[in-house]
């Protein structure tokens, strides 16, 4: 593996696959990578999202190919995520307000586990 590289964890400040949010961590050595993986970070964004949705952390697997989605989330994607996490949404909320509420709820859920 080449360093530096990123590892991923859900939830976080960025919208990711499967209606989740994610964060990244830059690692610059094998020791730092091993420590990050032991702390719940993942080699791929898809692994991090799947682990979050399953509610447990899997053993890290080989790096899989994935498509990058740098586009901001659509309103429908945000509403679907809000539904998944049990967030009651006021339809008058702006996209920014909705996104902030989703991120807050996901952080609350992460802290309670």
PECORMO-V643381 format. One record per helix or strand. SS is the DSSP state (h for helix, s for strand). FROM is the first residue (numbers start at 1). LEN is the number of residues. Records with the same first field share a line. If there is no record, write none. Layout:
SS: FROM-LEN, FROM-LEN
//
This chain:
s: 5-11, 21-7, 42-1
h: 17-3, 30-9, 45-10, 75-10, 95-18
//
